[in-house]
């Protein structure tokens, strides 16, 4: 895979919840970090996403917010 985005994190799919048109996919990146993505059901099917599959979380955004506690 070649992609221009620099923020890509390899992990394992831990949950896929399909709705009417959109699915929520949770990817465990390790060290307690979990990313949730909303993608179309069609994309889930095309990518063959299922629990246990390896996948990348690719983050491409023009704005990144930073907060402190």
C-alpha positions as CSV (number, residue, x, y, z in Angstrom):
1,X,0.0,0.0,0.0
2,X,1.3,3.4,-0.9
3,X,-0.5,6.5,0.5
4,X,0.4,10.1,1.0
5,X,-1.1,10.4,4.5
6,X,1.6,10.2,7.2
7,X,-0.7,9.4,10.1
8,X,-1.3,5.7,9.6
9,X,-1.4,3.2,12.4
10,X,-1.6,-0.5,12.1
11,X,-3.9,-2.4,14.4
12,X,-6.5,-5.1,14.7
13,X,-10.2,-4.8,14.1
14,X,-12.0,-5.5,17.4
15,X,-15.6,-4.5,16.5
16,X,-17.7,-3.8,13.4
17,X,-21.2,-2.5,14.0
18,X,-23.3,-2.0,10.9
19,X,-26.2,0.4,10.8
20,X,-28.6,1.2,8.1
21,X,-25.9,2.7,5.8
22,X,-22.9,3.4,8.0
23,X,-20.7,1.1,10.1
24,X,-18.6,1.9,13.1
25,X,-15.2,0.1,13.0
26,X,-13.1,-0.1,16.1
27,X,-9.3,-0.7,15.7
28,X,-7.1,-1.6,18.6
29,X,-3.7,0.1,18.0
30,X,-2.1,-1.5,21.0
31,X,-1.1,0.0,24.4
32,X,-4.7,0.6,25.2
33,X,-5.3,2.9,22.2
34,X,-8.5,2.3,20.2
35,X,-9.6,4.3,17.2
36,X,-13.2,4.3,16.0
37,X,-14.1,5.1,12.4
38,X,-17.4,5.7,10.7
39,X,-17.4,4.3,7.1
40,X,-20.1,3.0,4.8
41,X,-21.3,-0.6,5.0
42,X,-20.2,-0.9,1.3
43,X,-16.6,0.0,2.3
44,X,-16.7,-2.6,5.1
45,X,-17.8,-5.3,2.6
46,X,-15.3,-4.2,-0.1
47,X,-12.4,-4.2,2.4
48,X,-13.5,-7.5,4.0
49,X,-13.3,-6.0,7.5
50,X,-14.1,-8.4,10.3
51,X,-13.1,-8.8,13.9
52,X,-9.5,-10.1,14.1
53,X,-8.5,-8.6,10.7
54,X,-5.4,-6.4,10.5
55,X,-6.2,-2.9,9.3
56,X,-4.7,0.6,9.2
57,X,-6.3,3.6,10.8
58,X,-5.3,6.4,8.4
59,X,-5.9,9.9,9.7
60,X,-5.9,12.8,7.2
61,X,-7.3,16.1,8.6
62,X,-6.8,19.8,8.0
63,X,-7.4,20.5,11.6
64,X,-6.1,18.8,14.7
65,X,-7.4,19.9,18.1
66,X,-5.2,19.6,21.2
67,X,-6.5,19.6,24.7
68,X,-5.1,19.1,28.2
69,X,-6.8,17.9,31.3
